Amino acid sequence: MTLTPEQQTEIETARAAAHSTRRATVPALEELLFTALPVLDHGFVRVVDYMGDDNAVVQAARVSYGRGTRKTTEDEGLIRYLMRHYHSTPFEMCEIKYHVKLPIFVARQWIRHRTANVNEYSARYSIMDKDFYIPSPENLATQSASNRQGRGDVLDPETAARVLALLRADAEQTYDHYAEMLDEEGIGLARELARMNLTLNTYTQWYWKTDLHNLFNFLRLRADAHAQYEIRVYAEAMLETAKAWVPLSYAAFRDYRLGAVTFSAKMLDVLRAMLAGESPSPEESGLSKREWAEMMGALGRKDGT
């Protein structure tokens, strides 16, 4: 993880400050507030602000003014009910804002989640830092033969070393050319033009603010084992912040979304038949080969028996 001296000073100053408030605060998240959690080689995630807590979700669902005489177990039961039955608006009452440093190619994948407020570092106004993402050898793999957007076998050490050398050389060269084009004593090219030459593994930064409902949607997709490694590790860091922030909502999310499987109506028919002692075949099920394989995989019966 790379922090500039200015960022480190900003973090230390923010963490040293204290503010009196009547708003709900969460001690566990307060402890994490402003702290940069390292991700990849130079990236980080840090919470810079938040609003609401588990009780805000409960209040919104009950449309009440305060906690009253409700017990924690009742609040937990309500939150689990809301999550289980796909209620969304109570979770939208909580918001969180992150400061994230990430490679440009990860940012372009991340921005597809169009349910947040985003303000990214501008290379039109400022000069990009000389930070590049260079994968570790174990994260270099061939193209998957069965998945058009996934990875296959890990590269052998010699090939991995060659790939890493190419990545470093290309990133160094393009940044050097970027700096040369910017040089006011030489070319003096406009920043908005010079930036086009940077590689996609160059790090950018942004502030990303979203509500809890949409944060959970993001994490459900990006913390999944099938998500690309480089964005999954960001989601995993953010899971820890969600756990500290809203532990009851996080536990419900973990049980009903993150660790859950959804079956279609046809899949349920197959499951009922299996529970009745029958052995339905893929052809009889009406499921596609992929659907059948996914269902059997979820049941731990990869051979379909």
Number of C-alpha atoms within 10 A of each C-alpha: 13 15 15 9 9 9 12 14 12 13 18 13 11 14 15 8 7 7 4 5 7 5 7 13 14 15 11 14 19 17 11 18 19 21 19 23 18 18 22 19 15 17 23 22 23 22 23 20 15 21 17 21 21 22 20 23 25 24 16 16 18 12 11 11 9 12 13 7 6 9 10 12 10 11 19 19 15 18 25 20 14 20 21 14 9 12 14 15 15 21 26 18 20 23 18 19 19 22 22 22 27 28 24 19 17 19 19 11 11 14 12 9 12 10 15 15 11 16 12 14 15 14 16 13 10 10 16 20 12 12 20 24 22 19 16 12 17 12 15 20 16 12 14 12 11 9 9 8 11 15 18 13 13 15 16 12 12 9 14 19 15 10 17 16 13 12 18 14 12 14 23 17 15 16 23 14 15 21 20 16 20 19 13 11 8 9 11 13 16 14 19 13 13 20 20 12 14 21 20 17 19 19 22 23 20 16 19 18 21 21 21 26 22 18 23 22 15 18 20 18 15 21 22 16 9 12 16 16 18 18 20 20 17 24 23 16 17 20 19 15 22 21 17 18 25 21 17 23 28 25 17 20 23 16 15 18 20 18 11 11 12 11 15 11 9 13 18 13 15 24 19 12 14 13 10 9 9 11 14 15 13 15 10 9 14 14 17 11 11 9 16 20 17 16 23 17 13 14 12 11 12 13 8 15 10
